[in-house]
Amino acid sequence: MNSVCEISDTASEIGVQPTLQQLSLPRVRIPGRPVGVAASRPAGVIPSRVVAVIVTRDRPALLRQCLDAVLDQARPPEAVVVVDNASQDATREALQDYPAIDCIRLAHNVGGAGGFGVGIQRALDDGAEWLWLMDDDGRPNGARCLEALLATAAAHRAELVGPLVVDVDARQRLSFPVRIAGRTLFEVEALVRHGPVPGFAHLFNGALIRADLFRRIGLPDARFFIRGDEVEFLFRARRAGARIVLDTAAHFLHPGSHADIHPILGGRFYAVVPQEAAKQFYQFRNRGYIFRRYGMWGWLAADVVRYGCYFLISRRADVAGLARWAAATGCGIRGRFMRE
């Protein structure tokens, strides 16, 4: 049977984000080792224990594809943790077909950020040396994705290695564009030709992260709920001096984001505007907080131009839309949601 843990929290509706302490995650003690501490190895040494962490919510068909791709790796992870973010019965039924996984079922949806925090903590408590993170709507492309990421981590002595995230429906395109040397790249081939990209990765889509990095800088911040937690974690890792590499030879499939990306100023810049109102709010709010947290005032100024052009020119005087962007961004800059 699955190793299943039922967890309750105090959230009653979307938008209320409990801390990991409020989630009361049971901790697993590894014999002869303090809770949450794995034996340390020098950076660059290929580890003996990789734990995959997958966050899911009400997408059982995609979850099956993800799990099958993870379990079919030529070098499979030693363990798989699935965090079920308060899904309906169909997801529970799907998970019954995978008796070897460790399933953590949450009573309420704590968002992607909270779900990853719960899963990462479980993996650390279980002695993981490296963690392989992903949502249920993504999956490794081919059986050697994890093997390639481990090899790149060793070759570059990296603590965080991300694969190239490829659009599952148009595999010549990137799921998320990558900006290099002032150019925004959308095509897979352009990145493959470029080779490994230092200092950048698209989290948490198939990213392989050394356990010691979490111990050094902490978990993804559950207060972000969705959108932006991965960006903030990347900036936190950079600030801590972590070695980060985008491995352009390892590919990870994920739905494309092109419907959310809108060119402005003749395609020299792009505005990211999610189609759903709730995702728009979290995108803009969390981005505003990151600007404040990391002193990125130049980026904020660029966003004033970016979203001003988008709402007033591309959207033809959508003053209400610009006002919603300004309100959500201002909420993030004030940071009150981080203190509540």
N, C-alpha and C positions, 0 to 999 in steps of 0.2 A: 504493500500500500504506500501511497504518497506520505511523506513526512509533512503533516499539515499542522499549522498553528493558526488558531483563530485570534485576531487582534481587534480590540475595540478602541475607538478614540472619541474625543469630545466634539468632533465636527458633525454638524447636523445638515449642512448644505454646502454646495460648492462655494468656494471663496473663503471658507474658514479653514485655516491651515494649522493643525496642531504641530507641536514640536515632536521630535523623536522620543523625548522623555514621556510625553503624554501618550504616545503610542504603546508604551510599556512592552517593548519587544523582549521576549524571553531571550536570555543570553546562553550560548552553548559553551560549556567549558571544555577545552582541549586538554586531555590528561598531560600533566607535566609542564603546562604552559599557562601563563596568566591569561585571563579572558581578554579576547580581542587583540592578542599579540602573537604574531607568527615569527618563527625564526628568521632573522634577517640575513640577506645575502648581498654581496656587492652588486651594484647596478651593472647590467650587461650579462649576468649569468642567467642562462635559461632556467626558469624555475621548475619545480617538481609539482606544484599545485596551482592550477588555474580554476577559478570558479566563475561561471557565466551567471549574470544577473539579468533577468528579463522582467520588465514591468508590463502588466497586461490589464485591459479593462474592456470587456464585452466585445472582443474580436476573436472568437474561438477559431475560425478558419485560418486567419492570419497567424494566430498563436501556434497552431499546428505546423504551418509552414516554417515558422521561425524555429521551433523546437526540433523539427526534423533536420533542418539545415545545420543546427548547432551540434546535434548528436551524430550527424554523419561526417563530421570533420575527420580528416586523416589523423590529426592530432587532437582528439576531443578534450574538452575540459574535464578535470577530475570530478566536478560537481556542477549542478545547475540549480539555481534558486529562482523560482518564479514568484513574484509579488502580485497577487490578484487584488487589484484595486477596487474591491466591492463590486465584482461582476455578477451577472445573473447566472442562472443555473447552467446555461449552455457552456460557459467557460469551465465550470466545475466538472461537467461531464467530459469535456475534452481532456482535462488534466488527468482524469482517471486512466487514460490510455498511456500515461507516462509514469509508471510506478516508481522509477528511480529518482525522480526530481524531488527537491525540497520546496514545498508550496507554502507560502505565507498568505493567508487570506485576511484582508482588512475589512472591517465592518463598514467603513465609509471611504469614499474616494478622497485621497489626500494629494492627488495630482501626481504628475510624473516626478517632480522633485522629491516629494515625500516618499513615493514608492521606491525610488532609487536609494534614498537614505536608509530605509528599512532593509532593503536587500543587501546593500553594501555592508551594513553593520552585521547582518547575519553571516555573510561570507567572511568578514574579518574575524568574527568570533569562531568560525569554523576552520581557521588556519590558512586562508587564502594568501598566496604570495602575489598573485596578479588577479585582477578582476576584469572580466570581459562584459561590457555593459551594452544593453540594447532595449528598445521598446518592441512590442509585439508586432508592429507593422513593418519591421525591417528584418533582414536575414543575411547571413554571409553568402556571397556569390561564389560558389564552388567549395570543394572540400578542403582546400589548403589555405583558407583565409586566416585562421588562427595561427597556423604554422608560420605563415609569412609575417604576421604581426610580431610573433615571438622572435623570429630571426632579425627583423628590423630593430626591435628593442635591444637585442644583444649587440648588433652591429653599431648602433648609434649610442649605446649606453643610455637609452631613453627611459624615462619614467612614465611617459604617456605617449602611446602610438595610436593614431586614428587611421582607419582605412579610407579610401576614396569612396564617397557615398554616391551611388549611381542610381539614376531614375529607373525604377523597376519597369515602367511602361515604355521607356525610350532609352535604351541602354547606351546610346552614344552620348547622352547628356548627363551632366551632374544633377543630382537631386537638389543640391544647394550650390550656388556659384562660389568660386574661390577668387579672392582678389590678390593679385601678385604684381608688385612693381607698378601700381597704378592702373592695372588692367583687371576687369572683371571677367573671369573665364567661366564658360558654361559647358564646354565640350570635354568629354573624358579624355580624348586623344591629346588635347593640349596639356593636360596635367600629367599624363603618362610620359609625354616627351620631356616635360620639365624635370621629372624625377622627384625624389623626396623633398618635402617642404618643411623646413625647420620652424619651430615656434608656433605652429598652428595645427588644429584638428577640429573637425565638426563633432562635437559631443552631443549625446552619448551614443551615437549610432555606430555600434560595433567597436567602440574605443577600448583599447587594452590599457589598463592603468595599474601601476605598481601599488601594492597595498601600503607600502611605507609612505606614499604620497598622501593618502587619506589620513594617516596618523599625523602627518606633518601639518596639513592645512585644513583638515576637517572634511565633512561630508557635503554633498550638494545641499543648498539652503532650502529647506522645505517651505519657507515662507513665500518663495516665488510661486509656488503651486504649479504653474505651467509657464513656459516661455521665459527664457532669459537665465534660468538656473544653470544651463550648460555654458552660457557665455560668461557668467560671473565666475564659475568654477575654473574656466580656462584662464581668465585674468588673474585669479587667485594663484593658480599654479605658476603662471609666468612671473608674478611678483615674488614668489618663493624661490625662483631660480630653477624650476623643474625643466628637465630636458624633454622637449615635445617635438614629435615628428609626425607629419602626414605622410603615410606610406602609399604612394600612388600606384604601387603594384598589387596591393591587396584591395579588393573591391567588396562593397557592402550594398545590398539592394534596399531601396527605401522609396516610398511614393515621392514624386516630384513636388517642388514648391513653386513651380513657375506661375501658377494661377495667383500667387500672393505677391509676385515680384513685378513691379511696374517701372519701366524706364522713364526717366525725366531728363530734361536738358539734352535732348538728342541722343540719349543712351549713355551719356558720360557718367550718370549716377542712377541709382535705383532706389525706389521706395518699397519697403516690405509692408504690406497691409493685408493681414489675414482676412479671409472672407467672413468668418463668424465674428459677431460683435464681442462676445466674451473673450475670444482669443486676441482680438484687437486691443481690448483694454489691458490684458495682462502683458502683451507685447510692448505697448507704449509705456505702461507704468513701470515695468521691470527694467526697461531700457533707461528710463529716466533715473531710476535708483542707481544703476550701474555707472552712469555718467557722474553722479555725485560721489559715489563710493570711491571711484578711481580717478577723480579729478579730470574727467574727460570733457572739459568745457568746449574745446574745439569741436568735438563730435556733436555736442548739443547744438552749437551754432550751425553746424552742417545740417542737422536734422530740422532746424527751423526753416532753412532754405529748401531742404528735401521735401518735407511734408507741406510746406507752403505751396511749392510748385505743384505737388500732386493734387492737393485738395482744391486749390484755387484755379489752376490751369488745366491739368489733366481731367479733373472732375468738374470743371466748369463752374467755378464759384460755389463749391460745396463748403460754405462757411460753417455749417453745423458739424461737418466731418472734421474740419480743422479745429473747431472748438473742443470736440471730443478728444482729439489727439493732445491738445494743449492741457486739458484737464487731467487726463490720465498721466501724461508726462510730468506735470506739476505734482501730482500725487506721489509719483516715484521719487522725485527730487526731494520732496519734504520728508519722505521715508517713514511716515507715521505707521504704515502697515507693518514695518519691521519691528516696531516697538509694542504693538498691540498683542 
